[in-house]
Amino acid sequence: MISLAIPNLNGNEKKYLDNCIDTTFVSSVGEYVNEFEKMVAESTGSIGAVATSSGTTGLHSALTSVGVKHGELVIIPTFTFIASANAIRHCGADPWLMDISEEDWCLNPVLVRSEIEKHCEKRADGILYHKENGKRVAALMPVYTLGNVPDMEAFRKIADDYGIPLVVDAACAIGATYDGKKFGSLADLSVLSFNGNKTITCGGGGAVVGCDQDRLDHVRHITTTARVWPDYDFDEVGFNYRMTNVQAAIGVAQMERLDSFIDAKRRARAYYEEKLESWAQDKGITFFPTTDGSSCWFSGIVLPEGAHLEDAKRVCAKLKESEIEARSFWKPVHLQKPYADCPKSDVSIAESLWQRIITLPCSTNITEAELKKVTDSVIEILN
Ligand SMILES: Cc1ncc(COP(=O)(O)O)c(C=O)c1O
């Protein structure tokens, strides 16, 4: 079977894991945690990183740190993995779901501004509220879908104009750049995931990065139970969300090979486009969008307008018969049971798009022969 995206663990992972056992440093303190944080900060252009047990706990910590509370709203794209919305609900708040742009599959900043203009008011206290439900708009959280960084100047301006914190779900974006620069300074906080299907994995894990030391110190504080050492004093309700040295040992070995992993991801994307492009054009089939500096986390094809989830599923089933793993992609949040009643904009782009996506194999160790087998099979099946 040619897998969709499997971990590539052929570096120093085993050696560093042995070291954790030999030194007994298996918990949340250890040299690998410190080293991993340094490497993640450096690779994202941040002044620091706080390693967490997962991307979801990283998002929950970041949103808590910027002040998201019960009964408030956080703006996110409806086209995202459900963890973006879950992290908001873990704060007791609701997602305000908005549509994406076709060109990058990320939250549309023009739509966000017009929705705020239409539905919000700044009251005498200087705070932005949703007029219909009376909830405070507590944060704006774009998602770097597929490792695409959208127009962050536009989002920064919206956040500044309306006085709301800007947090980014950068779960799939390790290695991405924006305008030739690393993304760590573009938002107040950005959050990465290192789960098993990400370009860099720790088995499970996440990190909160940014360029405001006080903010990062606070995130570190609340992820480590908000303890005030040396005694058993705690100054707020904290979480036990820190990454362990065992996870970080894998992460350090992975980060040593970040550049080659990103190259492999970009090569797979380029291969699919080059080999399928002229054939696809006739059929109205398109490709995953690639912004400048995209880290190309996943790659694949998009069936023509009018195709449905069942069509995409049929193609995936056929590919499976040829021992190729292919899948559909994120079902929008507004179509998920826990979030069906959340406020939302017009979401027609996300609604049409998600059903037509077919994600193709893009492991970092995929071979050219395997890529060829995938493109040959796609052509055969779709012809
Ligand atoms: C966009 C997005 N947000 C959040 C997450 C959650 O990360 P984790 O699985 O590490 O909790 C993921 C990945 O799973 C993701 O793809």
The ligand as an SDF file (V2000), in Angstrom:
LIG
                    3D

 16 16  0  0  0  0  0  0  0  0999 V2000
   -5.7800   22.6450   11.2020 C   0  0  0  0  0  0  0  0  0  0  0  0
   -5.5320   21.8170   12.4260 C   0  0  0  0  0  0  0  0  0  0  0  0
   -5.7630   22.3400   13.6350 N   0  0  0  0  0  0  0  0  0  0  0  0
   -5.5330   21.6510   14.7600 C   0  0  0  0  0  0  0  0  0  0  0  0
   -5.0650   20.3640   14.7270 C   0  0  0  0  0  0  0  0  0  0  0  0
   -4.9250   19.6190   16.0270 C   0  0  0  0  0  0  0  0  0  0  0  0
   -3.6580   19.1750   16.3000 O   0  0  0  0  0  0  0  0  0  0  0  0
   -3.4650   17.8690   17.2250 P   0  0  0  0  0  0  0  0  0  0  0  0
   -3.9610   16.7050   16.4760 O   0  0  0  0  0  0  0  0  0  0  0  0
   -1.9820   17.8470   17.4360 O   0  0  0  0  0  0  0  0  0  0  0  0
   -4.2020   18.1160   18.4940 O   0  0  0  0  0  0  0  0  0  0  0  0
   -4.7930   19.7580   13.4910 C   0  0  0  0  0  0  0  0  0  0  0  0
   -4.2480   18.3960   13.3430 C   0  0  0  0  0  0  0  0  0  0  0  0
   -4.6020   17.4110   13.8250 O   0  0  0  0  0  0  0  0  0  0  0  0
   -5.0510   20.4930   12.3140 C   0  0  0  0  0  0  0  0  0  0  0  0
   -4.8430   19.9630   11.0940 O   0  0  0  0  0  0  0  0  0  0  0  0
  1  2  1  0
  2  3  1  0
  2 15  2  0
  3  4  2  0
  4  5  1  0
  5  6  1  0
  5 12  2  0
  6  7  1  0
  7  8  1  0
  8  9  2  0
  8 10  1  0
  8 11  1  0
 12 13  1  0
 12 15  1  0
 13 14  2  0
 15 16  1  0
M  END
$$$$
